[in-house]
Amino acid sequence: MLAILFLVSAVLFVAAYFTYGNFQARVYGLSNENKPPSEVYFDGVDYVPAHPSVLLGHHFASIAG
């Protein structure tokens, strides 16, 4: 019974992920062609894209305090 519940829940989560994600993309006009501000306003001083590993470290430092 638990396996059936797990499978049904997994299928519902996957279906919701794709349907709600597409809905959000339509409503907010999301697109992969949109560039982030660090690329649009790149000046080499203030607006610089961060390296993913540095960004991950800053994320955890902000959470940990």
Buried (B, 14 or more C-beta within 10 A) or exposed (E): EEEEEEEEEEEEEEEEEEEEEEEEEEEEEEEEEEEEEEEEEBEEEEEEEEEEEEEEEEEEEEEEE
